[in-house]
Amino acid sequence: MGSNIKDPLELPCGLVLPNRLVKAAMAEGLAEKKHLPGTRIFSVYEQWAKGGWGALLTGNVQVDVRHLGGYGDLATREYQGDEEDALNAWRKYANTCQQNGTPAIAQICHPGRQSPRGAGERGFFEKTIAPSEIALDIGNGLAATIVRNIVFGVPQAMSHFDIDRVIAQFVGCARILAQCSFSGIEIHAAHGYLLSQFLSEKSNTREDQYGGSAERRARIILEIIHQIRKAVPKTFCIGIKLNSADHSRSDFEDTMTQIRLFSEANVDFLEISGGTYEDPTMMGRGLQNETSDTENSRTQSREAFFLDFATETRKRFPKLILMVTGGFRTRKGIEAALKSGVCDLVGIGRPAVLNADFPRLMMDDDVYSDRQAQALFSKVPLPLLARLLKIRMLGGGAETQYFRAQIHRVAAGNAPQPP
């Protein structure tokens, strides 16, 4: 049975979301000294807190200050009890988000091999860490190889000590956020970050208990979930994020096996992102018209797989709370997804940057007609350098960078500008 946008939703932990629209996590890059939240990010979430969202998912909170995904990432530390100023910053962040009753769920993450040199407190030439010693693939050709080696290098395969430390860091981060009044956390196991690297046999070629079968590749995440459960109140939400683009039809059954394990571990929700649900001929990146026909074909294939991924997940795990993020722009599209039963929650990213009151536009049908209840905007053009050098990272990051800049405009007290 489907649901409506305005319907509240109670998660298994008991947390109640007032409606089905969730402000999705996005790259923000607004950390202040010591990678803490401060005035700028408070200004942004002040606006979203007024928007009437069902929940606010924050951008990345890194669990290890030595390994950041970007130079402006927030991060927690292993606080020893004497860092009251730091804890107060996290409390203010949670309180800012939740001042009007909207639950705040922090996305917690470790970038693994996707941590650029200089991002974090490790040495400039110190290696990143990953399940296996496999370099990041950012494109073909000499230019891509040079950029990869300069920016990321080749990661160091993690020892069991490294794995135990990362598990402890995720647990410690969740404990701090619970202590500072956040309503929950979402474990980021998508977009090629560390936990996603463990899940995939392409980046995880380990031969121990953390590699090999689909079950063993999911082990680190299961241990994180179980240990967080022991460390936080029962009412604290624990979600997990996967991206269909991180997977393929060839490993589909492995992915379904891993989702089953996460469901059995009693996660409160699963977020699936990637592609676009409303219109599978459009790419969330908005760049396909400026790439080759081959790239267009790959784009459409990924989007079709996204629909299959979400639909099959719902079919196999009907009791799992499912959030789908990617390409939602209209009331009709959101209502169709919810009423069809394919998902319980809809994640909204870039439209939320341009209109913090997006939920009201969607839900106030007495004021806004279906024709008015849409958030359409132009695509961000593919940078010339990306087209010339054929480096996927540059092209794929164009919209991310653009909308991060708009978030920074809001942080400075200015209105965002649509592309």
C-alpha positions in Angstrom: 0.0 0.0 0.0 1.4 3.4 -1.0 1.6 6.6 1.0 1.1 10.3 0.6 3.7 13.1 0.9 2.0 14.5 4.0 1.8 11.2 5.9 4.0 10.9 9.0 6.3 7.9 9.2 7.5 6.1 12.3 10.8 4.4 11.9 11.6 1.1 13.7 13.5 2.9 16.4 10.4 5.0 17.2 11.6 8.2 15.6 8.6 9.9 13.8 9.2 11.9 10.6 6.4 14.4 10.1 6.2 13.8 6.3 7.9 11.9 3.5 10.2 14.5 2.1 13.9 14.3 3.3 16.5 17.0 2.6 19.2 14.7 1.2 22.9 15.0 2.1 25.0 17.1 -0.2 28.6 18.4 -0.4 28.7 21.5 1.8 32.4 22.3 2.5 31.5 24.6 5.4 33.7 23.3 8.3 35.4 25.9 10.4 38.4 25.5 12.7 39.2 22.0 13.8 36.7 20.7 11.3 33.8 21.8 13.5 30.4 23.2 12.5 30.1 26.9 12.9 28.2 30.1 12.0 28.2 29.4 8.2 26.6 26.0 8.3 24.2 27.1 11.1 23.0 29.9 8.7 22.2 27.3 6.0 20.4 24.9 8.2 18.5 27.7 9.8 16.8 28.1 6.4 16.2 24.3 5.9 14.9 24.0 9.5 12.0 26.4 8.5 11.2 24.5 5.4 8.8 21.9 6.8 11.0 18.8 5.9 10.3 15.3 7.2 14.0 15.1 8.2 17.2 16.9 7.5 20.1 14.7 6.4 23.4 16.5 6.9 26.4 16.5 4.5 29.3 14.3 5.4 30.6 14.1 8.9 33.9 12.3 8.6 34.8 9.9 11.3 38.6 10.4 11.0 40.1 13.9 10.9 43.2 12.4 9.2 41.2 11.3 6.2 38.7 13.8 4.7 36.8 13.6 1.5 37.2 17.4 0.9 39.0 20.2 2.5 35.9 21.7 4.1 34.5 18.5 5.6 33.2 18.3 9.1 34.8 15.7 11.3 34.6 14.3 14.8 37.5 13.4 17.0 38.0 10.9 19.8 37.0 13.5 22.4 38.4 12.8 25.9 35.9 14.8 27.8 37.7 18.1 28.0 36.6 19.5 24.6 33.4 21.2 25.8 33.6 23.9 23.1 33.7 21.2 20.4 30.8 19.3 21.8 28.8 22.6 22.1 29.4 23.2 18.4 27.9 19.8 17.6 25.0 20.5 20.0 24.3 23.9 18.4 24.3 22.2 14.9 21.7 19.6 16.1 19.6 22.3 17.8 19.7 24.6 14.8 18.4 21.8 12.5 15.7 20.7 15.0 14.5 24.0 16.3 11.1 23.6 14.5 10.7 19.9 15.2 12.4 18.4 12.1 14.6 15.4 13.0 18.3 15.8 12.1 20.2 12.8 10.9 23.9 13.1 10.3 25.6 11.3 7.4 28.8 9.7 8.7 31.5 8.7 6.4 35.1 7.6 5.8 36.4 8.5 2.3 39.0 5.7 2.1 41.0 6.0 -1.1 38.9 9.0 -2.2 40.7 11.4 0.2 42.8 13.9 -1.7 46.3 14.8 -0.6 46.2 17.5 2.0 42.5 16.9 3.0 42.8 15.9 6.6 45.5 15.9 9.2 47.6 13.0 7.8 50.9 13.8 6.2 50.8 15.2 2.7 52.6 12.1 1.3 50.9 9.6 3.6 48.9 7.1 1.8 45.1 6.8 1.9 43.6 3.5 3.1 41.4 1.0 1.4 40.3 -2.6 1.6 42.9 -3.4 -1.1 45.8 -1.7 -2.8 43.8 -0.7 -5.8 44.0 2.9 -7.2 41.0 5.0 -7.9 39.9 4.9 -11.5 39.1 8.5 -12.7 39.3 8.0 -16.4 41.5 6.8 -19.2 44.6 8.3 -20.7 47.8 9.9 -19.5 46.2 13.0 -18.1 43.8 11.0 -15.8 46.7 8.9 -14.6 48.8 11.9 -13.7 45.9 13.6 -11.9 45.1 10.4 -10.0 48.7 9.9 -8.9 49.1 13.6 -7.8 45.7 14.0 -6.1 45.1 10.5 -4.6 48.0 8.2 -5.1 47.7 4.4 -4.6 46.0 3.4 -1.3 47.5 1.2 1.4 45.6 -2.0 2.0 44.1 -2.0 5.5 45.4 -4.2 8.3 43.1 -5.7 10.8 44.2 -3.0 13.2 43.2 -0.4 10.7 39.8 -2.0 10.3 39.2 -2.2 14.0 40.2 1.5 14.3 37.8 2.5 11.5 34.9 0.6 13.2 35.7 2.3 16.5 35.7 5.7 14.7 32.3 5.1 13.3 31.0 4.1 16.7 32.6 7.0 18.4 31.2 9.5 15.9 27.7 8.1 16.3 28.1 8.2 20.1 29.1 11.8 20.0 26.3 12.8 17.7 23.7 11.0 19.9 25.2 12.7 23.0 24.8 16.1 21.2 21.1 15.6 20.5 21.1 14.4 16.8 18.1 12.1 16.1 20.2 9.6 14.2 23.0 8.9 11.8 23.1 7.5 8.2 26.1 5.3 7.4 27.5 6.3 4.1 28.3 3.2 2.1 27.9 4.7 -1.3 29.6 6.9 -3.9 32.9 5.0 -3.8 33.8 5.9 -0.2 35.5 3.4 2.1 32.5 1.3 3.1 31.4 1.1 -0.5 34.9 0.0 -1.4 34.5 -2.9 1.0 31.2 -3.9 -0.5 32.5 -4.1 -4.1 34.6 -7.0 -5.4 36.2 -4.6 -7.8 37.8 -2.6 -5.0 37.9 -5.4 -2.4 40.1 -8.4 -3.3 40.9 -9.4 0.3 41.2 -13.0 1.2 40.4 -12.7 4.9 37.0 -12.4 6.7 36.5 -9.0 5.2 36.7 -10.0 1.6 35.6 -12.7 -0.9 31.9 -13.5 -0.6 29.2 -10.9 -0.5 28.6 -11.6 3.1 32.3 -11.1 4.1 32.5 -7.9 2.1 29.6 -6.6 4.2 31.1 -7.6 7.5 32.7 -4.3 8.4 29.4 -2.5 8.0 27.5 -5.1 10.0 30.1 -4.8 12.8 29.7 -1.0 12.7 25.9 -1.3 12.9 25.9 -3.8 15.8 28.5 -1.8 17.8 26.7 1.5 17.2 23.4 -0.1 18.5 25.2 -0.9 21.7 26.6 2.6 22.1 23.5 4.8 21.5 19.9 5.0 22.9 17.3 2.6 21.4 15.4 5.6 20.0 18.5 6.7 18.0 18.0 6.2 14.3 20.6 4.2 12.2 20.2 4.3 8.5 22.5 3.3 5.6 23.0 4.7 2.1 23.8 2.7 -1.0 24.1 4.0 -4.6 22.9 1.9 -7.5 25.7 3.4 -9.6 28.2 1.7 -7.4 26.8 -1.7 -8.5 26.0 -3.5 -11.7 23.7 -6.2 -13.1 26.6 -8.7 -12.8 26.8 -8.3 -9.0 23.0 -7.7 -8.5 22.5 -10.8 -6.4 25.5 -10.0 -4.2 24.0 -6.5 -3.6 20.6 -8.0 -2.7 22.4 -10.4 -0.3 24.1 -7.4 1.4 20.9 -5.5 1.7 19.3 -8.6 3.3 22.1 -8.6 5.9 21.6 -4.9 6.6 17.8 -5.4 6.9 18.4 -8.3 9.4 20.7 -6.0 11.3 17.6 -3.8 11.9 18.7 -0.6 10.2 15.9 2.0 10.4 16.0 2.9 6.7 17.9 2.3 3.5 18.6 5.1 1.1 19.2 4.3 -2.5 20.5 7.1 -4.7 21.6 7.2 -8.3 19.9 7.8 -11.7 16.6 9.6 -11.7 13.2 8.0 -10.8 10.9 10.5 -12.4 12.4 10.5 -15.9 14.8 7.7 -16.7 15.9 9.5 -19.9 17.4 12.3 -17.9 20.7 12.0 -15.9 20.9 13.5 -12.4 24.3 15.0 -13.3 22.6 16.9 -16.2 25.7 16.4 -18.4 24.8 13.7 -20.8 23.9 16.0 -23.7 27.5 17.2 -23.8 29.2 13.9 -23.8 29.5 11.2 -26.5 26.8 8.9 -27.7 28.5 6.0 -25.9 28.4 7.9 -22.7 24.7 8.7 -23.3 24.0 5.0 -23.7 25.9 4.2 -20.5 23.9 6.9 -18.7 20.5 5.5 -19.8 21.7 2.0 -18.8 22.6 3.2 -15.3 19.2 4.9 -14.9 17.3 1.9 -16.0 19.3 -0.2 -13.5 18.5 2.3 -10.8 14.7 1.7 -11.4 15.2 -2.0 -11.3 17.4 -1.7 -8.2 14.8 0.3 -6.2 11.9 -1.8 -7.4 13.6 -5.2 -6.7 14.7 -4.0 -3.3 11.1 -3.1 -2.4 9.9 -6.4 -3.7 12.3 -8.5 -1.7 12.3 -6.5 1.5 8.8 -5.0 1.8 9.2 -4.2 5.5 12.4 -2.3 5.0 11.9 1.5 5.1 13.2 2.6 1.7 14.2 6.1 0.7 14.9 6.9 -2.9 17.0 9.9 -3.9 17.7 11.1 -7.4 16.0 13.5 -9.9 12.7 14.2 -8.1 11.5 17.6 -9.3 7.7 17.6 -9.3 4.8 16.9 -7.0 3.3 14.4 -9.5 6.6 12.5 -9.7 7.0 12.3 -5.9 3.4 11.3 -5.4 3.7 8.6 -8.0 6.7 7.1 -6.3 5.1 7.1 -2.9 1.7 5.9 -4.0 3.2 3.1 -6.1 4.8 1.8 -2.9 8.3 1.6 -4.4 9.5 3.8 -1.6 8.5 5.2 1.8 10.6 8.4 1.7 11.8 10.7 -1.1 15.2 12.4 -0.8 15.6 15.9 -2.3 19.0 17.4 -2.9 19.7 20.2 -5.4 16.1 21.6 -5.4 16.5 22.1 -1.7 19.4 24.3 -2.3 17.5 26.6 -4.6 14.3 26.5 -2.5 14.6 25.7 1.2 10.7 25.7 1.4 10.5 22.9 -1.2 8.2 20.8 1.0 5.6 23.5 1.2 5.6 23.9 -2.5 4.9 20.2 -2.8 2.4 19.8 0.1 0.4 23.0 0.0 -2.0 22.0 -2.8 -4.5 24.6 -1.8 -2.0 27.3 -2.8 0.2 25.6 -5.5 -1.3 23.6 -8.4 0.4 20.6 -9.8 1.7 22.7 -12.6 3.3 25.1 -10.1 4.5 22.4 -7.8 7.8 21.7 -9.6 11.4 22.7 -9.3 12.9 22.7 -12.8 16.2 24.2 -13.6 18.9 24.1 -16.3 21.8 21.7 -16.4 25.3 22.8 -15.3 27.5 22.7 -18.4 30.4 20.2 -18.5 33.7 22.0 -17.9 35.9 22.4 -21.0 38.8 20.8 -19.2 36.8 17.7 -18.5 35.8 17.4 -22.1 39.4 17.9 -23.3 41.1 15.6 -20.8 38.3 13.0 -20.5 38.6 12.9 -16.7 35.3 11.7 -15.2 36.0 13.2 -11.9 36.0 16.7 -13.4 32.8 16.2 -15.3 30.9 14.3 -12.6 31.8 17.0 -10.1 30.5 19.9 -12.1 27.0 20.0 -10.6 28.3 19.1 -7.1 30.7 22.1 -7.2 28.0 24.4 -8.6 25.5 23.6 -5.9 28.1 23.7 -3.2 28.8 27.2 -4.3 25.1 28.0 -4.0 25.1 26.6 -0.4 28.0 28.9 0.3 26.0 31.9 -1.1 23.2 31.0 1.4 25.8 30.7 4.2 26.9 34.3 3.4 23.4 35.6 3.5 22.8 35.7 -0.3 20.1 34.1 -2.4 21.1 31.0 -4.4 21.3 31.3 -8.1 19.7 28.6 -10.4 22.0 27.3 -13.2 
